[in-house]
Each structure stands twice: as C-alpha cells, then as structure tokens.
Amino acid sequence: MPDAHPELRAGRDSLARTLITGWAILGGVILLCVVLINVISVVGSTFWAPFPGDFEMTEVGVAVAAFMFLPYCQLTDANVTADIFTANASRRWVAIFALVGSTAALGFSLLLLWRMYAGLLDQKAYGYTTTILQFPHWVAFIPILMSLALLALAAALTLRDSLIKFSGT
C-alpha cells in the first residue's frame, strides 16, 4: 500500500534524526564537562584544593553520555558489526541481518527502558545519593531513560528502513 502522505513521514524522520543528532552532541558536551571537571581537579590538587566529588561526577557524566550516544550510533549504523561474515553475503542476506539487528536493538531498548525506569523508582524511593556531593542517583536516570526512548525511536526507524531494503531485494 503506497504511503498517502510521504512528505509527512519525511518531515517526521527529519525531526527524529535532528533530535537524535542533537542529543548525541549534548552527550559530547557532557563528556567535555567531565573532562573539564577532571582538569580542574588535577590542577586544583596541585595548586589549591581538588574538586570535591570529581570521581562521582565522572562516573555519572560518563554513564549518561554513553547512553546519549546510543541512539545516534543506531541511526547512523555506527554500531560494531562483523563485516567479515557479510563481506561475501548476498544483498538479501545482508538485508536479513540488518532486519534482525534492528529488531534486536528495538527489543533491547524497550527492555532496558522498562527496567531502567524501575531502577529510577527504586533509587528515588530509597534515596540513594553519591557519598561526597550527595547527588541523588535517580537524577542520572532521567537522561538515560530519554536516551533509551530515543534509541527505541532510532531502532524503529532503522527497522522500517531494513524492511524496505529487504522487500526490495
């Protein structure tokens, strides 16, 4: 069945791709802030006093940034692949593998979204915080959950693209 409004789908795709790309860039900014915190801590420990809680903020920042990169990696097909196995495969088999990979990514992202949400509720209910700065753990779950929702969106887009490629082979 032909798409009745392909321009709407293209607009939604463009919006999703822009959002996912911007989210990854924000993850890069967070990673740069982590680096800056560590530089301040090292320089501070040499001349003044170290940045208190630098290890805690590094731990939180790197975890959040890593999750923020996942949707972009899925969307741009930048995940680790075993090309050695598909180098001599037909286009149909490559399309099948892409379809399976996108399906797995979608299932994995939805499973993690569900379980990480449960983790957020537990962290908030028990009031877990970091030792030095008393930063609440549950706060870090918010951008991680947003990342997983965007990963599910990216996986759905790549799944659709894989289905189109598969049906064209």
N, C-alpha and C positions, 0 to 999 in steps of 0.2 A: 504494500500500500504506500503510495507516494506521500511525502510529507506535505501537508496542506500549507504550512507556513514555514518554509526553510529559513527565512530571514529572522524569525523569532528564535529558532534554535541556534542560529549562528550568533545572534546577539547574546543569548544566554551562555553559550560556550565562551564567547569573548569575555564576558563579565566574570565567569568562573575562572578562566585562565589568568585574567588580570588580578583577581583576588588571590589566587594561589601563588602567583609570582610575587605579589606584594607581601604576602605572608612570609615567603621564604626570605625576601630581602629584610623584613623586620627581624627574622631569626638571625640573619647575619649581623644586624645592628646589635642585637642582644649579645651575640658572641663577641663582638668588638668591645662592648661594655665589660664583659667578663675579663677580656684581656687588659682593658684599662684598669680595672679593679686590681688585677694581679700586678701590674706595673706600679701602681700607686702603693700597693702593699710592700713590694720589694724595695722600692725607693724609700718609702716611709720607714721601713725597718732599718735601713742603712743610716738615714739622717734624722728621723724623728721617731715616730711610733708606727708599727704596722697597721694596716687596715683591719679593724676587728671583723671577724667573720668572713674573711676573704674565701676560705675554703667552702664555707656554706653557700655563699653566693655563686661561687664557681660551679659547685655541684648542681644547684638549682638552674643556673643560667645555661649550662651546657645541656642539661636534660631537656629543658624547654626548647632550646634552639635545635637540638637534634630532631625533636618531633616536628618542629616547624618546617624542616627541610623535606620531610617525607612526602607530603602532597606534591611538591614540585618535582621530586625525583620520579614519582609515579606518572605524573602528567607528561613529563619530557622523556620518558623511557630511559631514565638515567640510573635505574637500579642495576645491581650486579647481575650479569647474565652469563650463561655458559655457552658462548658463541661457538666454541669448538664442537659442540654437539649438533648445532644447527647450521654449520657452515655449508654442508653438502645436502641439507634437507630441502625438500621442495617448498614452494611458496605456500602450499596448502598446509603442510606440517608446521611451518613457521607461524602461520595464522592460527593453527590449533593451539600451539604452545603459548602464543600471545593471549589467546582467549582463556586458556587455563590460568595463566599468570594473573590476568586482570580479575578473573573470578576469585582467585585465591586472595588477591590484595583487597578486594571488596569485602570478602568474608572476614579476613583478618582484621581489617579496620573496624568493622562493625562489632566484632567480638571484643577488641581492645577498648572501643568506645564504651561498650556496656560495662566491662569490668573496671575500667579506669573511673567511670562515674561512681561505681560502688566504692572504689578506693577513696575518691574525693569525699563521699559521705562519711566513710569511716574516719578519715583523717580529721575532718571537721568535728565529728561527734566526740572524738577522743581528745581533741585539742592539741595534737602533736605540733611541736614547733622545733626550729633549729636551736641548738644549745646556746650559742653566743648571742645572736641577734634576736632570738625569739620570733623568727619569721614563721608564720603558720604554713605548714606543708601544703594544706589544701589549696592555697592560693596558686601554687605552681600547677595544680591540676587543671585550672581553667584554660590557659593557653594550650595545654596538652590536649584537652578534650576538643577544643576548637580545631587543633591540628588534625586530630583523628576524624572529625567530621569533614574537614576539607580533603583528607586522604580518601574517605569514602566517596566523596564527590569526584575526585580525580580518578579513582578506580572505576566508578560508574561511567565516566567519560571514556576512559581507555577501553572498558568492556564494550561499550557501544561501537567505538572505532574498530575494535577487534572483530566484532560481529559483522560489521560492514566489510572488512577485509576478507573475512572467512567466506562470506556469502559471494564475494566477487571472485574467489579462486575456483 
